Amino acid sequence: MKINNWRGKLAVTLAASGLLSPAAARAANLNTNLVVNPGFESTDFITTGDYGAPSILDWSGGPGFAYSHNPDVTSVPDYADGADPPGAGNWYFTANNNPGSATGDFREPGLFYQDIDVSTGPTAAAIAAGKGRVNLSAWMSSYLNDNDFGKVRVDYLDAGGASQGFSQISDNDPGPDNVWSQTTGFGAIAVGTAKLRVSLFGEAVNNGSDAYIDNVDVQVSQTTNPQFLSLEINTVTGQVQFKNQTGDAVQVDYYEIKSAAGSLKPASWTSLQDQNLASFPAGNGSGNGWEEAGGVAAGVLSESFLTGSSSVAAAASVSLGAAFDTAKAQDVVFRYAVVPPASLTADFDADGDADGADFLAWQRNNGLATGATKAQGDANGDGAVNADDLAAWKLQFGGGGFAGPGVLVRGVVTYVGAGIAAVPEPTSLLYCGFAVAAAVAFRRRASS
Amino acid sequence: MKVTNLRRKLMATLAAGGLLQAGVADAANLDVNLVVNGGFESVDFGTLGSSSGPLVTDWTPQGFAYSHDGSGGVPNYANGTPLANGGSYYFAPGSITTGGTPHHTLETAITQSISVAAGATGSLIATGNAKFSLSAYFNSYQSQADHGNVQVEFLNGANTVVGTGIATPGPGALPDWTKVTVTGAIPTGTATVKVSAWGTLLQGGGSDGYIDNIDFQVASLLAISVNRSTGAITLSNQTGSAKNISSYSITSTSQSLSPATWLSIADNYDNGNPGPNQVDATHAWNETSLPTDFTKLAESDPANAGASLASGRLVNLGAAWVQTPTEDLKFEYVSGGQLFQGSVEYVGGPGGNPLIEGDLNVDGVISSADWAIVRANQHVSLSGKSLAQAYRLGDFNGDLANDHADFIAFKNLYDAANGVGAFAAMVSAVPEPATWVLAAASATLLISRRRPTGSANCR
């Protein structure tokens, strides 16, 4: 549906004025671009920004405005660098035309955006199974030799509108030579996501954020493996177990299983602390292993590991006993905290640990006062190699791996009958918003 | 405001030259040190005294510093170990520029004037309800008997001295930094307090009575004392004479008050409650704060007459403070029909210090004992609690819940205090550089024991 409303400018009247209101996004299908007006070809000259730029239809916030690939035709200027993207059409979005704002531009997410409903159909099923992946692509450029660059971000909003994390791409050729180029990326969609909020904005490096964006493409695909841990609940026996079907080990230091309807049975729960497994050592009350929360009840089962974390091996499954009341509502929400790999500032040879080889790098260059690199043993980035850097190495020596508290992630919940294969739970619309920053794998790929 | 002007020494220029001028202290507040640069940490290397000691700012006439720790290449001539919390510099009364006058007497002392005529100090002083506390640390040079002196003179509006107080260790060599404190009533009519510091010359050529951390505070004679260890609040009359009180309020914006454990006069010590601790035998007091209000404890005699608190009288108001790191209590009272801001003094606690974030059991450390409190209250409903009560039950982010966000907060606090769990054992085992190879091998063993690589218990 392409709409060029030249009414104000060319005295042409569109009969179907209803078309000018933002349309409800079509959702629910996999592997298709879910963005409405992705190339910004639907514009409206009734509302114009600076330089006579028309406003962009079908997007929220703003209003946002378009510059033109074809100024000779449209009489709206073209400020972008580089050859036009394929299928560029007449218009592209400029992040530096927002006369109504204090900065005059769009430099934060949520200011110019489009919400995509993914709470029904194949997208909903994929997301509930933890297999929803967002594939993101856009063409971006900037003004002349400015270093400003564009960003496209997808926030994962639950049914209540609360963010559960986001994925973002930024122009892969920022800097003075920024020309039209395509940037792509992908991210795991948080379980519980009902809407994708696609925000377009720019990083302001030289004055305003003169970033230009065109042909935004947001698709949901389904991964083979779930991207999150799963909680499998047997609706006949009440047995509960968590499973790692992601294909990779997951380091965790906390989990919580919640049921608003009180469908949990603490007395039948076999906690990690109860089991004292080799992979999940029980704590003795001092925080040196997994320990049950004091507030455990029919509404919540939870354990945490204060002084460390445990690896849930790939393909592992761990029983938590008959902790589900089969007579009660199937409303269980499962969350766990993923401990990210430690930041190894003293991994001077960049091989993934802080070991003797890194110490040698420090020793060889100890005393350098200025200009030292990390490879030379400068752990704290102050340009010198000295005792401070040795202290960092000491702290990280041998540990490598994981440190600090984890990031809360919502897992998959599946209900199975005896002998019946797991099926994903229907998306719960009752889920109340709780902001979760999901760990997101991301990759940027340059494109010619 | 600490200003170290290394202008000449380091060829750096401070833009804000105004900072170097002696300031008139902003007074009017109770229970805080009113001396500006009482620790002599703001110095100016643009003007140097003996042994290249820098000029101390905010005092007149020129006085110069020596250094506890050799900062700026300035020597330390004081006996014993450097003063803890003494910073880098201390005042050396014998240190002068060439041809300058050494600070040997009260007449040649460095001085600073503090206005106390306004605000809380003003109203208390005007009615004879203010006391002062003057303290400083002193030291000397080797075995010389020279000694430092710090004096406060109380001047009325006509600049006439109406009273004095002096802190000095007296003659004789001190082996280490020694604190001397004097307290007393502030004479009615005092408008300005003039602080003077000098050294008495008894041996050698200069007066080597060193001085640091000069502290002058004004407090109310009717005050509350708050015990960090127990949460007990005690009303006390330190005026030296009986004082009338007809109402008071204790407030806390951080919701750290506990109406349920408050022992009010209305419920315990008024005319309906005879006994040895009775405060007011004549009037029935009323609590004027709500039992659900965690920000305020207030009561009064509705007749506005009140009672007389004998000199030295202590009134136990109960363990009504929920101990947290935030010490924000304010105390106001009406005496003789006039409203005063009273002093709040915190006493006790681990090391006599404010509590630290995460020390939920008030023992001075963040340990597994605190974790036991956090864990026991994870996912326990905290509705109806005050923010301070919830904090003590493991709610670190003030949302009246103890959940994963609070686990993150406590784990970070715990790791910061005890070392990151996974590394804690390793750090102590890190060897000296010469022997790292052997130790690295054993450490590798340790790691592989700590983190078994086998799959999780599969069923």
Interface residues (C-beta under 8 A of the other chain):
Chain A: Q241 N244 D253 Y254 E256 Q275 L277 A278 S279 F280 G285 S286 G287 E291 E292 A293 G294 G295 V296 A297 V300 S302 S304 L306 T307 G308 S309 S311 V312 A313 A314 A315 A316 S317 V318 S319 R335 A337 A342 D355 G356 F359 Q363 K394 L395 Q396 F397 G398 G399 G400 G401 F402 A403 G404 P405 G406 L408
Chain B: S368 W371 A372 R375 A376 N377 Q378 H379 V380 S381 N402 D403 H404 F407 I408 F410 K411 N412 Y414 D415 G419 V420 G421 A422 F423 A424 M426 V427 V430 P433 W436 V437 A440 A443 T444 L446 I447 R451 P452 G454 S455 A456 N457 C458 R459
